[in-house]
Amino acid sequence: MKDNKLYRLLKSLSDEEWKAFEKFTASPYFNMGRNYLPLFRLLKAFVLKDSPVWPDDEKIYSKLFPGKLFNKSVVATMLSGFARLTEKFLLQIDYDTSAEGKEVSLLRQLEKRNCDDLLLKEVALCVKTNETRPFDMYKLEFSKSIQDYIVRSAYKSIYDKKIESPVIRRADYSFFIFYLNMLNEERDLRVMKNMLNKSNPGRLSALTVEKIDSNYVLSYIEENYPSLSGTLGLLIRCYVSRDYYLLRKLFSDNYHKFDPAMARNISYVIEGLLFDLLAEGKREYLRERYLFIRFCIENDLLIDKRSGTIPAQPVDNAVYYALWNKDFDWINFFSDRYMSSFPRELAGDLSRYANACVLYGRKKYAEALKEIKMIGNVPFMIKWKLRSIELQILFEMKDYDSVYFAIDNFQKFMNNEIISVYFDKMLRANISAYKAFVKAFPENNRVEYNSIRKKLERETPSQFGDWMLEKMAE
């Protein structure tokens, strides 16, 4: 049933949307003259009961036409028509909730009907009402659309010299959109190559980006579109700059100007830069990554406004980097303050993950280990961190008999997971170092410690690796 398109669409409707859909279904303008209300009520009752079996055609027909001989083609036609009606309703929702869509649609109609005076008045009103709107790609696209209609209106009088400025602005907005899309794709290709073990296909878009001088683009924006320098300028710098401190300053000064989803996406890009810098062995950015995650969490930048949740990956990053920086009190604060915003299906396990780290930091090792054992099916990125924390706890508890069993489980876990070469290399380096460390520890073998230390310092930094370095230094 999960593959039934109509069921999945109806299942996605909220209580308010069901009410609106009933009115939509009753409207003769949308339902093509058919009375779909009986079918609407039948399917609504079925979906809301969450029945495990979709009613077959005969059952639907008998409910709609009691006492009549079953006609398969009638049911097929009605279900097909109702599915199209459902799709139209979803489109209507999008249209009703998308201000820029309605505004541009009205401009298009005014331009088609040669109402140029009304068009220009509507354009002026649109510009004014959108001045304070948070910046995102839709606003940039909207600005381009506005310029399009100004140009179309001006072209009707070819002697109007004012056309020059709107044409240039339209071309500039088109370029900004193109450039951002190309920068985003070029970054995706790099991530695909470096993290997902995929070869870079060498797309024309990525090659084009290399030919464009980003400094010139940024200076052009600052000179000609100063109101965009803090928003559009930040977006471009996120893709082309590796100056984290510059990006952090720009982001902290301008994040409130962005649409929440856009601000969240920018924070991910900046955090990705910090991840790259750490992967290069630049440990001085460890504290910075933690502080940046804290900044984003404490300013509610990572909460998805539609679902009201913080995705699992940012929750993991917040806990893990606080653990790495030994700020256990903040982990406790974070879990207490934001647990209600954790993804519903993972909330309990993510809370236990945070609590296990707090207990570990407070040297309550047995309690921490108990929490870890109770954690269920969390994402892979959390699983390997939990297993590494378990190995640290067993060592701290001097439970050496369990250590070797846990090492075997860790290696089996890695062999059963499909992971990138990057993560595989890091995890195998950590477990190899840990085995050597446990073996060298009883005799306090300094020669072996030096060998382990050199190997770890050449690998990508991790909380597990740094813990071993600290233990060998004690």
C-alpha positions, 0 to 999 in steps of 0.5 A: 500500500505504501506504493499506492500514489493516491493513498500516499498523497492523502496520508500526507494531508493534515487535519486543516488540509482535509477540511480545505480539500473537502471544500475544494472537492465540492467546488464545481470549478475544480471537480470537472462536473463530477460529484467526488464527495462520496468518494472523498468521504469514503477514502478519508475514513479509510486513510484516517483509520490507517487501515492496513489494506487499501479497499479493492475496486468492488468494495469502493463501488459497493459503497458508492453504488449500493445494490448496483452490479459492479462496473470496473471501468466506472471505479477506475475512471473515478479513482483516476479523476480523483487522483488528478483532483488531489494533485490539483489541490496540492498545487493549489496549496502551493499557489496559496502559500507561495506569495511570489507565485501569485504576484508573478502570475498577476504580473504575467496576466497584466502584461499579456492583457496590455495593461501596462499602467497597471503592470508598472503600479503592481511592480512598484507595489511588489517591490515595496512589499518585498523589501523586508522579506528574508533573502533566499533564492526565491527572492533573487528569482522574484527580483529577476521576474520583476525586472523581466516585466519592467523590460517587457513593458519598456520594450513596447516603446523602443525610444524609452531610454530608461530601458537600459537600467532594467535590462542590465539589472535583469541580466545581472540577476540572471547571472547571480542565479546562474553563478550560485547554481554553478557554485553549488553544483561544483561543490556537490561534485567535490563532495561526491568525489571526496566523501562518496568515492564517486569519480568527478564527471567533469561537468561543464558547469564546474569548468565554467565556475573556474573561469569566473573571477569570484573577487570581481563578482563580489566587488561588482555586487558591493558597488552596484547592489550594496543591499545584497552584499551581506546576503548574496555576497555571503552565499558566494563567499561560502562556496569560494572562500576558505577564510572561516573567520570572515565567513563566521563574521558575515554569517553572524552579522547577516543570518537574520536577513535570510529565510530560515531554510536558507540560513540553515543551509548556509550554516551547513556549508560553513560547517562543511568548511570547518570539517574540511579544515579539521580533516586536513589536520588543522586542530585549531578549528576543533574549538571553532566548530564546536562554538559555531554549532553552539551559535547555530543551536542557541539562535534556533538556526537549525530548527526546521520551521515546517516540522519544528525539529532539528535533524538528526545529523545536527543533533549528533554534531552538537553532542559529539563536538561538545563531547570532544571539547569536554563541555559536558554541562552544555550537552546536558543543557542542549538535551534538556532544552531541545529534546522536544525538537529532536526527530520524533522517531529518534528522540529517545535514542538521541536523548540517551546518546547525549546522556551517555556522553554526559555520564561518560564526562562525569566518570559515571562509566557503568551508567554511561555504558548502560545508556549506550546498550539501550540505544536502538537503530540510530544513523551510522554516524552515531553508531561508530561514535557510540562504539568508540565511546564504549571502547574508551569506557571499557578501558577507563573501567579496566575491563580488559576482558571486555575490551577485546570482545568490543574490538571484534564487534567494532571490526565486524560492524565496520565490515558490515557497513557500506562507508566511504574510503575516507571514513573507512580509513579513519575508523581502521586507523583508530581501531588499529591504534587502540589495539596497539595502545591497549597492548602497550599500556600494561608495560607503559611501552613508550616506544610503542606510544611514540609509534602510535602517536605519529600514526594518529597525528597523520590521520584525520583528527577524531575524539577517539584519536585525541582521547588516546593521545591524551592517555599516552601523554598522562 
